[in-house]
Amino acid sequence: MVGYAPGGRRSDPSPPHRSVGPHQSLLDGALRGDGEGSPLRLPQPPRRAGPHLQAAGGGLSDHHLHRRAGRRPRRGRGLAARLPGAGRGVLPPPGRRRSRTSFGGSRRRGDRRTAVVTVMADADARGAGSGGNSPERPWFDEFDLLVRLAADLRPGLLVDVGAHIGRLSMRFAEAGWRVIAVEASPEIFSELEENLAPYPDARPVHAAAGDVDGTTTFYLSDAYWGIHSLRPFDESHTKTVTVDAVRLDTLLGDEELPEPTFLKVDTEGADLLVLRGWDFARSRPKLVMCEFMDARTEPHFGYRTRDLVDFMGRWGYAAYVSEWSPVVEYARRGVASTVSVHLGVFSSDLHHDPSWGNLVFVAEEDRGWFEEGLVDYLTDLHQSAWELLADADRLRRRNERMEQTIANRERRIAQLDRAVAARDGRIAQLDRAVAARDDRIAQLDRAVAARDDRIAELEAELAAMEARRWKTRLRRYAGRLRRRLGSR
């Protein structure tokens, strides 16, 4: 995040009455321009991940993070543990984009040589529904930063303009904050209303916030559910609806509400109009966050990022820039992507106008509080990165052991397969031998049968011969008897 002073003047990013935390010396060196352009790394955590590190969406509690960093948790830090996603390494939501977030230095319009400290988060979206196996890693997210900052404050009022389905509003309502969530899209407002129903102190408002009261035409995209806007800047803006238009000072002036603590604006280009509809002379939130994209706002809304910075600077706000890479494709409903994130801290020149991202405006008197919270958030983010790397290393070693075990088992199975094949071969040989024996026995049976037949034939012939012999003998005996009888 790049520090802007009101009106573009260069100012000290850390007021003398406040400290920016344990990395003050690192930040001071970067802001003085020491080693300009050279990498600056956050210090390695004091030890590797412990067993309390949870997997797949878990993380270190704030108590563990501060104990391991050698300092006690600050008062109110327990709130962060109750906020969804707080107190742990922030995991990238599907389809998020490549970010470059800078913190530290200040900048003058004519001086492009200012050293800044930058947190890099490169996201390579590999396509919808790719479902890769890359491990989840910490991710810089402005919403999580707001949650971390809110942990140090008493519950106040969040005004969420362009609340969408209430991702930020629900997190603050869950922590006991009062929430005014403004959303213009009828379809998305239905989901917002349903999501905020469990929270009695959260009020959804169906309207388009701007700099005038009345009604206005709102353009709906038939392809992307996140770019509905007051201007038709995309070819998919083919449908229009008429919605109520309201200034924020009108909306909040009609109710008995405390002074807002945080104001978040994300209206797809109309952010400056929303800010113009707020009476900063009467009420000054501690922090205001809005989106910027010159390629969209300059041709369709008539302002640039510098106009936002100058407008808020006139009301005593310093600007911090969270810059993202140019939009390639808007996120469709239900589309997921696999991202790869690299985190690092380095000193660099900001020699260009940021093209797209988020602006965080902080009241000058609260800059110390904000910068201390930002440093704590970045420290914990990098701590989580180291923890995840250590956990990934353990998983890698465990995976190697499992692969070795599987390989050994596969070799044993191969040996058993060869033994079974050898046994099957022996059994086949025995089967062939048995078949040969059966054939031989059959041959012998046929030979015995032939012999039996021959014996029967011989016995028949012998019987015939005996019969003929006895017949001959009987005839001879009969002839002798007749001759004897004839001689008498």
C-alpha positions, 0 to 999 in steps of 0.5 A, a space after each residue: 500500500 502506498 501512502 498518499 498525503 491529503 492533496 498529494 503532499 508528502 508526509 511522514 507515514 508514521 506519526 511520531 506519537 504512534 509506533 507501527 509495530 515490531 517491524 518499525 526498523 525494517 519499514 524505516 529502512 525502506 522508507 529512507 530508500 535504503 537498498 531501493 529496488 532490492 528485496 526486503 523479506 519479513 523475518 523468518 518465524 522463530 520456529 516451525 509450525 506446531 501441531 496446532 496448525 490446522 489444515 485446509 482452512 484452519 490456521 494459527 490463533 492470534 494467541 499463538 501468533 503473538 506468543 510465538 512472535 515474543 509479544 502478548 496479544 493486544 487487548 481486543 484481539 480475541 474478537 478476531 478469533 470470532 470473526 470468520 477468516 480472522 486470526 489465520 492465514 487468509 486463503 484465496 477465494 476462487 477466481 481472485 486476481 493477481 495483486 500488488 499491495 504497497 504499504 509505507 512511503 508517501 508520494 508527490 505527483 512530481 516525484 516518482 522516486 519514492 521508496 515503498 514497501 510492497 506486498 506481492 501476491 501473484 495469482 495465476 488463474 488456471 481456468 474455470 473448474 480446473 480443480 488443481 492439487 496445488 496447496 492453499 496459501 495465504 492471500 492478501 485480502 482487504 476484507 480480512 485486513 478490515 476484520 483484523 483492524 476491527 478486532 482492536 475496536 469496540 463494535 461500531 457501525 459498518 456502512 457497506 455500499 455495494 454489499 453484494 451478497 454480504 460477505 463483509 457485512 456478515 463477518 461484522 454482524 457476526 462480531 456484534 457490529 451494526 451494519 447498513 448494507 446497501 445493494 441495488 441489484 434486485 436479484 443479489 439483494 434477495 440473497 443479501 436479505 436472506 444472508 443478513 436475516 439472522 442478524 437483528 443489527 444488520 439492515 439491508 437497503 435496496 437502493 443505489 447509493 450516489 450523490 442525488 436522491 430520487 430514482 435512477 436506471 441501474 444496468 444489469 449484466 446478463 453474463 457476470 453477476 458482479 458488474 451491475 452498475 449505474 453505467 453500461 460499461 460492458 457489452 453484457 449490460 443488456 438489462 435495466 431496472 429502475 431503483 431508488 437512488 439515495 445519498 448516504 447522508 440522507 439514508 443515515 440521517 433518517 435514523 438514530 445511528 452512531 457515527 459510522 466507524 467503517 465505510 466500504 464502497 464497491 459500486 463498479 465505478 460509482 464510488 466517487 459519487 457515493 463519497 460525494 453523497 456523504 457529509 464528511 463535515 458532519 461525520 468522519 469514519 475512521 476508515 473508508 475503502 473503495 474501488 478504483 479502475 481508471 479504464 472504467 471510471 474515466 470514460 463512463 463516470 468522468 473521474 480518475 483515481 487521483 480525483 478520489 485521492 484529492 477528494 478524500 484528502 480535502 477531508 483529512 484522509 491519507 490514502 493507501 493503495 492496494 493495486 491489482 492486475 488488470 481484469 482479464 475476465 470477470 468472475 461468473 457465478 459458480 465459476 471456480 479457478 485454481 490460483 498460485 500465490 507468491 508472497 514477499 516484501 520488497 522495496 520498489 519505485 511506484 513509477 506508474 499510476 495504479 490501474 485497478 484495485 482498492 483505496 483505503 482512506 484513513 483519517 490522519 489522526 488514525 494513521 498510526 493505528 492503521 499502520 500498526 494493524 497493517 503490519 500485524 496483519 502482514 506479519 501474521 500473513 507471512 507467519 502463516 505462509 511459513 507455517 504452511 510451508 513447514 506443513 507442506 514439507 511435512 506432508 511432502 515427507 509423509 507422501 514420500 514415505 507413503 510412496 515408498 511403502 506403496 512401491 515396496 508393496 507393489 514389488 512384493 505383489 509382483 513377487 507373489 504374482 511371479 510365484 503364482 504364475 510359476 505355480 500355475 505353470 507347474 499345475 498346468 504341467 501336472 494337468 498335461 501329465 494327468 491328461 497323458 496318463 488318462 490317454 494311456 489308461 484309455 489306450 490300455 482299456 481299449 487294449 484290454 477290451 480287445 484282448 477280452 474280445 479275442 479271448 472270448 473268440 478263442 473260448 468260443 472256438 475252443 468250445 466249438 472244437 470240444 463240441 466237434 470232438 465229443 461229437 466225433 467220439 460219440 459217433 465212433 462209440 456209437 459205431 462200435 456199439 452197433 458193430 458189437 451188437 451186429 456181431 452177436 
